[in-house]
Amino acid sequence: MERAVALVTGASRGLGRALALALGARGWQVIAVARTEGGLAELDDGIRAAGGPPATLAPLDIADPGSLRQLSGHVAGRWGGLGLLAHCAIHGPPLAPVGHIDGRDWERALAVNARATGELIALVEPLLRARPGGVALFFDDPRAGAPFFGAYGASKAAQIALARSWAAETRRLGPRVEILAPAAMATALRARFHPGEGTAGLARPAAEAARLLAQAGLDAPAATGALAGPGGLG
């Protein structure tokens, strides 16, 4: 039996890293996507230490359509499909009044949070349909309309709007698309948005990853069996 394959974006830190670790420990073959090579290497070490299979590391910029196409082609050629997409990659631009949003920050937020999501959906849909029961997970953070969150809130809302449309379109034929709501977590992104905030009342990413996987019905160990050897894409 082939091992279940999970593609996790934003896998080098925060919720993405916690999900990748949890999935790897459950026996999933994790394809970990992030820009930070060092963070990906540390993730692989953590998965191995937990007894999981070596991760496949994909150091790339998710906002680069060419890199995404190369990644999807690699997945199709090596595994034939995906069991899971967990889309955690996000760009958190500096907080600013709407009238003072830096143009480069705005463009990067749109590129990562919105446009890359549309590209990713188009590329992974056939991969998820190639495996029975394919699932895509998205993670809501409803900041739209909040003061100073204009660039992040609008681009994140666009991402979730794409995911909701995809969920409605694939309800009968799959893949199953879930939009989950993480609790406030002690992550670098939140620290950037809330400087000086204590972490005592915040959830730990590892605990949230376990809760969210259970909510999505993905807390059972993955099937084990034949598996291609470890490797990287970058």
N, C-alpha and C positions, 0 to 999 in steps of 0.2 A: 504494500500500500504506500502511496506517495505521501510525503509529509505535507501538512497544510502550510501554505505560503502566505505571509502577511507583509504588505508594503506599508511602512510607517514613515510619514513625512514629519519633518521637524523633530527627528529622533535623537538629537544630541543633547537635549536638555528639557526640563519641565515635564509636562504631561506626555509629550511624545516619547521622551526617554523612558519614563515610567511604564508606559504602555508596551514599548518594545521589550523592556526587561521582563515584564509580566508575561508577555506572549512567548518570549524565548524560553523562560522557565517552564512554561506549559508545553513545550515541545514544538512550537511553531518555528518554521524557517522564516526568520525576519530579514527583510530587505530594508535596510535603514538608510533614510535619505536626510541629509543635512549639508550645510556648507562647511561645517567645522570638522576637519579630518580628525583632529585630536579627540574631540568629543565622541565621534563615531568609534574610534579605536577603544576608548574607555567603555563605551556601551558594549562592544563585543566582549571585552574582558569580563564585564559584569554578567552577561548572558552565559558565558562559559563557566564562570564561577558558580552560577546557579544551576549548573547541570544541563543547560540548553545547548542546542547545536550552534556552531559558529555562525555569526550573522554574515550576510552579504552587505558590504558597505558601499554606498553610492554617494560620494561627496560631490554635490552639484548644487547649482542655484536653481531652485524650482521655478523661478521666473523666466528661465531660458527655455523656450519651447523646443529647441533642438536637443537639449539635454533630456527633456522629458520624453521625446520621441525615441531617443537612443535607449533610455531606460526601459520603456515599454517593449521595445523590440528585443532587448536582452531578456526580459521576463518571459515573453512569449516563446523565445527560442530555447530557453533553459528549462522552464517549468511548464509551459503551455497554458498557464492561467494563474489566477490569484484566488485565494479563499477570503482575503480580507484586505481592505484599504482602511487605514486609520490616518485621516488627514489632519495633522496637528501643526503643520508649518504656518507661521503667521509673522507678519511684520507689524511691530508696534511703533509707529512714528511718535515723535515728541508731542506732548500735549500742547495745544495752542488754540487761541481764539480762531474761529473759522476765517476771519478776515486776515489772519496772519499765518496761515498754514504755508510752510515752505513748499515751493513747487516740486522740488526733488523728493521731499518726504511724501507728498501726495501721490506722485507718480509711482514711487516704490510701493506704497500701500496698495494702490490699485493693481500693480503688477503681481505682487505676491498674493494678496488676499482675495482678489477677484479674478483677474485674467488667468493666473496660473491654475486656479480651481476649475475654470471652464476647460482649459487644455487638459488637465488631469482627468476630469470626468470622461471626456471624449476618448482618451487613450486607455483608461482602465475598464470602461464598461465591457468591451468584448473579453477582456481577461477575466473579469469577475463572472461573466456569463459562461465562460469555458469550464468553470468548476461548479458542481452542484452546491447550491446554498451560499453563493458568494454574498458578502456583506460589505457595505461601505459605511464608515463612521465619520461623522462631522461633529464639531463641538462648538456650541453656541456661546456667545459672550455679548449679550444685548446691551451695547453702549450707544446705539444710535440715538441721537438727540440729547445725549448728556453733555453738559458744558465742557468745552476744551477737548472732547473726544471726536471732533468732527471727522478727521481723516481716518482714524481707526474705526470709529463707529460706522461710518458710511461704507467703508470697504469691507468690513466684517459682515455687515448686513447684506451686502451684495453677495458675498460668499454663501451665506446661509440661504438667501433667496434662490441661488442656483441649486443648492442641495435640496431644498424643498420641492422645486420643480422636478428635479431628477427623481426624487422619491415618488412623486405623483405619477410620473411617466412610466416608472418601472414596477409599479405596484403589482401588476399581474404577471409579468414575464421575468422580473428580477433584473439586476440584483436587488437585494433588500438594502434600503438606504435608511440609516438611523441618524437622527440629530439629537445629540445628548447634551445635557446641561451640567457641566462640572461645577462643583462648589468652588468658592474662592480658595485659591491654593498659594502656598509659599513658593513662588517662582520668580525668576529674574524679571519676567515681563510685568508681573504685578508690582514688584518692587520699583520698577521704573515708573509705573503709573501712580504709585502711592508711596513716595519716598518717606522714610521714617516710620512707616507703619510696622507695628510689632507683628510677629508671626504666631503668637500664642493661639490666636483664635482661627488660624487658617488651616485648611486641610493639607495633608502631605500628599504630594503627587503619587506616591506609591499606593497609598490607601485609596485615592480617587481612581487610579487606574484599575484597581481590583473591583471597586464598586461599579464603575462604568462598564467593564467587561461583563460583569454579572448581569447588569441591567440589559445588556445587548444579547445575553444568552451565550456568551463566549468564554465562560469561566472554566469549562471542562478542559482537561488536557487534550492537545491536538493529537491526531493520528501519527504514529511513528512508522518508519519503514524506509524504503529506498530514498536516498537523498544525494543530490549532487554535492561535490566537495565545496568547502568555503572559498570565498573569493571576494574581489572588489570590482568596482566598475570604474574607479578613478585612478 
